[in-house]
Amino acid sequence: MKKKHFVGAVRPYDLHNPRVRVGYALMTAICVVIALVAIMPVLWVLLSGFKELKEFNRGVKGTDNRYYLQLLPASFSLDGYLDTWNQMKYVRYYLNSLAVVAGSVVCAVLFNGLLAYGISRLKPRGWKVVWALIMGTLMVPATTSIVPLFINITRLGLGGSFLPLWMSMGASAFYVVLFKNFYDAMPGSLLEAARLDGCDHWQLFFRIVLPLSMPINIVIVIYAVNAAWSDFLLPYLVLGGTKLETVMVRLFTYRTSDRVNNMDIIRAIVFSIIPPIVLFIAFQRQITQNVISAGIKG
Amino acid sequence: MRWQRDLASWAVMLPGLVLFAFFIWQPLLEAIRLSLYEANGTRVVRFVGLDNYRFVLTQPDFWPAVGNTFLYLLWSLIIGFLLPIVMAIFIHESTRGKSLYRTAVYLPNIVPSLATVFLWRYIFKSDAYGGMNMLLGMLGVAPQNWLNDAGRVIPLIVVTMTWKGAGATSLLYLAGLQGISPELYEAAVIDGANVRQRIFHVALPQLYNLARTLLILQVIAVFQILYEPLVMTNGGPNNASVSLMQLVFRYAFEKFDYSRASAISVLISIVLITLTLVYNKVNREQDM
């Protein structure tokens, strides 16, 4: 049974060789260290959030009257977190972020999906031009367009509204490529049958294509949730200084602010990483498997 | 009718096309136009040719930013390119704890990038309470200057980027390794290959194409490095970590000089597009 786990270059019988065994033990040790390095910073900030300001800055007084910094907080009381949450009015930022994420996910699936459907299945004359433009978009750095985009949004009076953030997720070359690859592999007979039943393009997309594309829809939703939650540059430019600021915009404004104390920033970091971590734990399998395989194909 | 069918199809694609035009294509063209004009706020005043380019190129912060951007690139290749490959091989060879390692190394990738840089700013704080100094303090070592040290700041920022990215990248390589049938290794054993030879001659060649692609993606991403220096050091100490993209940010959103911001972003795009084209050409020649 144990033999089955050897899937790589090291074969079970290699371990009879003492040199391989030492190397193998070393490798296991390195793996453990890497896993710790990956986890520790997140754990450190979560634990630090429990501390009081003085405890965080100076540490705890030892029996010899000197102060000692330690990893674990003196108490695991949630009061500190709750204080920051209430004082900084985090309920509002969470609701705003939620609104941005929800709208963005809908736009990401709908608009990129429709465009990919046109390119993949409908192929009207001239579709190749569109496809070339989208592939070209993948090559151009996204940040080039941020300045004129910001000017456009301001000119149209869309500053201080969620609308441009939602819509911007509807124009992702990467998502279009992922959708197109999936639609390309769809059996044509199904679509043909529905078309003979009198479905037009729109009905075909919403009744047949979209429901049949759940695997790729899930991948795009996971990507879009993550992207919409984490994005801060465009949200900062569009929402900064209004009542609609998101969790990330709030955090970004701490970049230069001197009046905020360490604990509020530490807890703001924690508030911004808790939702993604909860999602990760809930959908761990889908994320580490589907998303990665989609990434390779795309 | 063919044209009626075409029209109906274009109607389906129209909403997406409008969004691409508004959010990506038009701003891109506008960036080029804006870089050739003098602007007052968002209002274009007059055509000035290449004056904006001349201006940004002769500013004292431009060439340091170029140098730094290449330093970021160099360090990210040294620290960040091979590490995920090694991690993938090690995780693949492990017989126990495999799914635990996978989950652990992927965790940093789900931490939002802005939270990552804030978090690491605290880890590399030069005060005694900074994460690294706290760790050193427990070992009895005096607190160190981290991000305040001009010679260390870029590698340390690259460490932060690597922490966030290496795990997810290693899972891509891992997927590649899982595609190799163990029988291939057995065949190599019969040919008398030892473990090291099996890794170098059986496993690594399978990762070659993926590594090539990820290399160019890494170069493109690192060339646009912005918020790591922006948040962790604000370009300091003394512009030692300022990046090209950060100059765009400074011109646009601190000096509100949109024309000169656009000039630099156009320069960045030209470099990256050239790099991508050269890469594609070399690739095609190699594949033939």
Chai-1 contact restraints between the chains, C-beta under 6 A:
chainA,res_idxA,chainB,res_idxB,connection_type,confidence,min_distance_angstrom,max_distance_angstrom,comment,restraint_id
A,H5,B,T95,contact,1.0,0.0,6.0,A-B,restraint_1
A,V7,B,P182,contact,1.0,0.0,6.0,A-B,restraint_2
A,G8,B,H92,contact,1.0,0.0,6.0,A-B,restraint_3
A,G8,B,E93,contact,1.0,0.0,6.0,A-B,restraint_4
A,A9,B,Y185,contact,1.0,0.0,6.0,A-B,restraint_5
A,A9,B,V195,contact,1.0,0.0,6.0,A-B,restraint_6
A,A9,B,R198,contact,1.0,0.0,6.0,A-B,restraint_7
A,A9,B,I199,contact,1.0,0.0,6.0,A-B,restraint_8
A,A9,B,A203,contact,1.0,0.0,6.0,A-B,restraint_9
A,V10,B,E93,contact,1.0,0.0,6.0,A-B,restraint_10
A,V10,B,V195,contact,1.0,0.0,6.0,A-B,restraint_11
A,D14,B,V195,contact,1.0,0.0,6.0,A-B,restraint_12
A,V20,B,V195,contact,1.0,0.0,6.0,A-B,restraint_13
A,M27,B,F90,contact,1.0,0.0,6.0,A-B,restraint_14
A,C31,B,F90,contact,1.0,0.0,6.0,A-B,restraint_15
A,C31,B,S94,contact,1.0,0.0,6.0,A-B,restraint_16
A,C31,B,Y101,contact,1.0,0.0,6.0,A-B,restraint_17
A,A35,B,Y101,contact,1.0,0.0,6.0,A-B,restraint_18
A,A35,B,A104,contact,1.0,0.0,6.0,A-B,restraint_19
A,A38,B,A104,contact,1.0,0.0,6.0,A-B,restraint_20
A,A38,B,V105,contact,1.0,0.0,6.0,A-B,restraint_21
A,A38,B,L107,contact,1.0,0.0,6.0,A-B,restraint_22
A,A38,B,P108,contact,1.0,0.0,6.0,A-B,restraint_23
A,A38,B,G167,contact,1.0,0.0,6.0,A-B,restraint_24
A,I39,B,A104,contact,1.0,0.0,6.0,A-B,restraint_25
A,P41,B,L119,contact,1.0,0.0,6.0,A-B,restraint_26
A,P41,B,I123,contact,1.0,0.0,6.0,A-B,restraint_27
A,W44,B,G131,contact,1.0,0.0,6.0,A-B,restraint_28
A,V45,B,L119,contact,1.0,0.0,6.0,A-B,restraint_29
A,F56,B,Y129,contact,1.0,0.0,6.0,A-B,restraint_30
A,N57,B,Y129,contact,1.0,0.0,6.0,A-B,restraint_31
A,L69,B,M134,contact,1.0,0.0,6.0,A-B,restraint_32
A,L69,B,G137,contact,1.0,0.0,6.0,A-B,restraint_33
A,F111,B,P15,contact,1.0,0.0,6.0,A-B,restraint_34
A,F111,B,G16,contact,1.0,0.0,6.0,A-B,restraint_35
A,F111,B,L19,contact,1.0,0.0,6.0,A-B,restraint_36
A,L114,B,V12,contact,1.0,0.0,6.0,A-B,restraint_37
A,L114,B,G16,contact,1.0,0.0,6.0,A-B,restraint_38
A,L115,B,M13,contact,1.0,0.0,6.0,A-B,restraint_39
A,L115,B,G16,contact,1.0,0.0,6.0,A-B,restraint_40
A,G118,B,S9,contact,1.0,0.0,6.0,A-B,restraint_41
A,G118,B,V12,contact,1.0,0.0,6.0,A-B,restraint_42
A,G118,B,M13,contact,1.0,0.0,6.0,A-B,restraint_43
A,L122,B,S9,contact,1.0,0.0,6.0,A-B,restraint_44
A,P124,B,D6,contact,1.0,0.0,6.0,A-B,restraint_45
A,P124,B,S9,contact,1.0,0.0,6.0,A-B,restraint_46
A,P124,B,W10,contact,1.0,0.0,6.0,A-B,restraint_47
A,R125,B,D6,contact,1.0,0.0,6.0,A-B,restraint_48
A,T137,B,I24,contact,1.0,0.0,6.0,A-B,restraint_49
A,M139,B,T276,contact,1.0,0.0,6.0,A-B,restraint_50
A,V140,B,S269,contact,1.0,0.0,6.0,A-B,restraint_51
A,P141,B,Q224,contact,1.0,0.0,6.0,A-B,restraint_52
A,P141,B,S269,contact,1.0,0.0,6.0,A-B,restraint_53
A,P141,B,L272,contact,1.0,0.0,6.0,A-B,restraint_54
A,T143,B,Q224,contact,1.0,0.0,6.0,A-B,restraint_55
A,T144,B,A31,contact,1.0,0.0,6.0,A-B,restraint_56
A,T144,B,S265,contact,1.0,0.0,6.0,A-B,restraint_57
A,T144,B,S269,contact,1.0,0.0,6.0,A-B,restraint_58
A,S145,B,I24,contact,1.0,0.0,6.0,A-B,restraint_59
A,S145,B,P27,contact,1.0,0.0,6.0,A-B,restraint_60
A,S145,B,L28,contact,1.0,0.0,6.0,A-B,restraint_61
A,V147,B,A252,contact,1.0,0.0,6.0,A-B,restraint_62
A,V147,B,Y258,contact,1.0,0.0,6.0,A-B,restraint_63
A,V147,B,A261,contact,1.0,0.0,6.0,A-B,restraint_64
A,V147,B,S262,contact,1.0,0.0,6.0,A-B,restraint_65
A,P148,B,P27,contact,1.0,0.0,6.0,A-B,restraint_66
A,P148,B,E30,contact,1.0,0.0,6.0,A-B,restraint_67
A,P148,B,A31,contact,1.0,0.0,6.0,A-B,restraint_68
A,L149,B,P27,contact,1.0,0.0,6.0,A-B,restraint_69
A,I151,B,T42,contact,1.0,0.0,6.0,A-B,restraint_70
A,M167,B,L19,contact,1.0,0.0,6.0,A-B,restraint_71
A,S168,B,F23,contact,1.0,0.0,6.0,A-B,restraint_72
A,G170,B,L19,contact,1.0,0.0,6.0,A-B,restraint_73
A,A171,B,L19,contact,1.0,0.0,6.0,A-B,restraint_74
A,A171,B,F20,contact,1.0,0.0,6.0,A-B,restraint_75
A,A171,B,F23,contact,1.0,0.0,6.0,A-B,restraint_76
A,A171,B,I24,contact,1.0,0.0,6.0,A-B,restraint_77
A,H201,B,A8,contact,1.0,0.0,6.0,A-B,restraint_78
A,H201,B,V12,contact,1.0,0.0,6.0,A-B,restraint_79
A,S230,B,P112,contact,1.0,0.0,6.0,A-B,restraint_80
A,S230,B,S113,contact,1.0,0.0,6.0,A-B,restraint_81
A,F232,B,L114,contact,1.0,0.0,6.0,A-B,restraint_82
A,M248,B,L114,contact,1.0,0.0,6.0,A-B,restraint_83
A,L251,B,L114,contact,1.0,0.0,6.0,A-B,restraint_84
A,R255,B,V231,contact,1.0,0.0,6.0,A-B,restraint_85
A,I269,B,A115,contact,1.0,0.0,6.0,A-B,restraint_86
A,I269,B,F118,contact,1.0,0.0,6.0,A-B,restraint_87
A,I269,B,L119,contact,1.0,0.0,6.0,A-B,restraint_88
A,S272,B,P112,contact,1.0,0.0,6.0,A-B,restraint_89
A,S272,B,A115,contact,1.0,0.0,6.0,A-B,restraint_90
A,I273,B,V111,contact,1.0,0.0,6.0,A-B,restraint_91
A,I273,B,A115,contact,1.0,0.0,6.0,A-B,restraint_92
A,P276,B,I110,contact,1.0,0.0,6.0,A-B,restraint_93
A,F280,B,I110,contact,1.0,0.0,6.0,A-B,restraint_94
A,T288,B,R102,contact,1.0,0.0,6.0,A-B,restraint_95
A,T288,B,Y106,contact,1.0,0.0,6.0,A-B,restraint_96
A,I292,B,L171,contact,1.0,0.0,6.0,A-B,restraint_97
A,I292,B,A175,contact,1.0,0.0,6.0,A-B,restraint_98
